């Protein structure tokens, strides 16, 4: 029997997915109404409103199924419950780049990642390179802009 892969995420990510699911489920009846209204206009073969509503219905159903799958496999991790000196999921890592400029990232789940806010996925190239590292470890990452080199200067669980 196949095992279901758990999907680690922070509580915040879980709450965001739950809110998205609720929003999509409330949009569902509106789409059904739009389809019924478009159907009432007659010939469906040339009815753009009908086809647009059906397409939106398909998108909503696919999104609902995807979010429900993620929520069913969610493994909520609270970084404040973690400790140690290694980089793991949920850790906030301060890195020094080639110019000794500090950059700070939190290792999060795929649905929560946003590099602009300092959150990177554990599956990203940098995230994979950081997992298991300790303070003073050197990290080399190949990114589209070229190879980057970092030194882990701090590991926090906040």
C-alpha positions as CSV (number, residue, x, y, z in Angstrom):
1,X,0.0,0.0,0.0
2,X,1.3,3.4,-0.9
3,X,2.2,5.8,2.0
4,X,0.8,9.3,1.9
5,X,3.5,11.9,2.1
6,X,3.0,14.3,5.0
7,X,3.1,18.0,4.1
8,X,4.9,20.0,6.7
9,X,3.5,23.5,7.3
10,X,3.3,26.2,9.9
11,X,0.0,26.9,11.6
12,X,-0.3,30.2,9.7
13,X,-0.1,28.3,6.4
14,X,-2.7,25.8,7.5
15,X,-5.0,28.7,8.5
16,X,-4.5,30.4,5.1
17,X,-5.4,27.2,3.3
18,X,-8.5,26.7,5.4
19,X,-9.6,30.2,4.7
20,X,-9.1,29.7,1.0
21,X,-11.1,26.5,1.1
22,X,-13.9,28.2,2.9
23,X,-13.9,31.1,0.3
24,X,-14.0,28.6,-2.6
25,X,-16.8,26.6,-1.1
26,X,-18.9,29.8,-0.7
27,X,-18.2,30.7,-4.4
28,X,-19.5,27.3,-5.5
29,X,-23.3,28.0,-5.4
30,X,-22.7,31.3,-7.2
31,X,-21.2,29.5,-10.1
32,X,-24.0,27.0,-10.2
33,X,-26.5,29.9,-10.4
34,X,-24.4,31.5,-13.1
35,X,-24.5,28.2,-15.1
36,X,-28.3,27.9,-14.7
37,X,-28.8,31.5,-15.8
38,X,-26.5,31.1,-18.8
39,X,-28.4,27.8,-19.7
40,X,-31.6,29.7,-19.7
41,X,-30.3,31.9,-22.6
42,X,-30.7,29.0,-25.0
43,X,-28.1,27.6,-27.5
44,X,-25.2,26.5,-25.4
45,X,-22.8,26.0,-28.3
46,X,-22.4,29.8,-28.8
47,X,-23.0,30.9,-25.2
48,X,-19.8,32.5,-23.9
49,X,-21.3,33.1,-20.5
50,X,-22.1,29.4,-20.1
51,X,-18.6,28.3,-21.2
52,X,-16.9,30.8,-18.9
53,X,-19.0,29.7,-15.9
54,X,-18.3,26.0,-16.6
55,X,-14.6,26.8,-16.9
56,X,-14.7,28.7,-13.6
57,X,-16.6,25.8,-12.0
58,X,-13.8,23.4,-13.1
59,X,-11.2,25.7,-11.7
60,X,-12.9,26.0,-8.4
61,X,-13.5,22.2,-8.1
62,X,-9.8,21.5,-8.9
63,X,-8.7,24.1,-6.3
64,X,-11.0,22.7,-3.7
65,X,-9.7,19.1,-4.3
66,X,-6.1,20.4,-4.2
67,X,-6.5,22.3,-0.9
68,X,-8.4,19.4,0.7
69,X,-5.6,17.1,-0.2
70,X,-3.0,19.4,1.3
71,X,-5.0,19.9,4.5
72,X,-5.5,16.1,4.8
73,X,-1.8,15.6,4.6
74,X,-0.8,18.6,6.7
75,X,1.7,18.1,9.5
76,X,1.6,21.4,11.5
77,X,5.0,22.3,13.0
78,X,5.5,25.0,15.6
79,X,9.1,26.3,15.3
80,X,8.9,27.4,19.0
81,X,8.7,23.8,20.0
82,X,11.9,23.0,18.2
83,X,15.5,23.4,19.3
84,X,19.0,22.4,18.4
85,X,21.8,23.7,16.3
86,X,20.8,22.2,12.9
87,X,18.7,23.8,10.3
88,X,15.3,22.0,10.1
89,X,11.8,22.9,8.9
90,X,10.6,26.0,10.7
91,X,14.0,27.3,11.6
92,X,14.9,30.9,10.9
93,X,18.4,31.0,9.5
94,X,20.7,34.0,9.2
95,X,23.2,33.7,6.4
96,X,26.2,35.8,5.4
97,X,26.7,36.2,1.7
98,X,29.9,36.8,-0.2
99,X,30.0,40.5,1.0
100,X,29.3,39.5,4.7
101,X,25.8,41.0,4.4
102,X,23.3,39.1,6.5
103,X,20.2,37.6,4.9
104,X,17.5,36.0,7.0
105,X,15.2,33.2,5.8
106,X,12.6,30.9,7.5
107,X,12.3,27.4,6.2
108,X,8.6,26.8,5.5
109,X,6.2,24.6,3.4
110,X,5.7,25.0,-0.3
111,X,2.3,26.8,0.1
112,X,3.8,29.3,2.5
113,X,6.9,30.3,0.6
114,X,7.4,33.9,-0.3
115,X,11.1,35.0,-0.8
116,X,10.1,38.7,-0.6
117,X,9.0,38.1,3.1
118,X,12.0,35.9,3.9
119,X,10.2,32.6,3.7
120,X,11.7,29.9,1.5
121,X,10.4,26.4,0.9
122,X,12.2,23.4,2.2
123,X,12.1,22.1,-1.3
124,X,13.7,25.2,-2.9
125,X,17.4,24.9,-3.9
126,X,18.5,27.1,-1.0
127,X,16.1,25.3,1.4
128,X,17.4,21.9,0.4
129,X,21.0,23.1,0.8
130,X,20.3,24.5,4.3
131,X,18.5,21.6,5.8
132,X,20.9,19.8,8.2
133,X,23.5,22.6,8.3
134,X,24.9,24.1,11.5
135,X,26.4,27.5,12.4
136,X,29.6,28.2,10.5
137,X,28.8,25.7,7.8
138,X,29.4,26.9,4.2
139,X,26.6,26.5,1.7
140,X,26.8,26.6,-2.0
141,X,23.6,27.0,-4.0
142,X,23.1,26.9,-7.8
143,X,20.4,29.4,-8.8
144,X,19.5,30.8,-12.2
145,X,21.6,33.8,-11.6
146,X,24.7,31.6,-10.9
147,X,26.3,29.9,-7.9
148,X,25.8,31.6,-4.5
149,X,27.9,31.0,-1.5
150,X,26.7,31.6,2.1
151,X,27.9,30.9,5.6
152,X,25.3,30.0,8.3
153,X,25.7,32.5,11.1
154,X,22.7,31.8,13.2
155,X,19.9,29.2,13.6
156,X,16.8,30.3,15.6
157,X,13.5,28.8,16.4
158,X,11.1,31.7,16.6
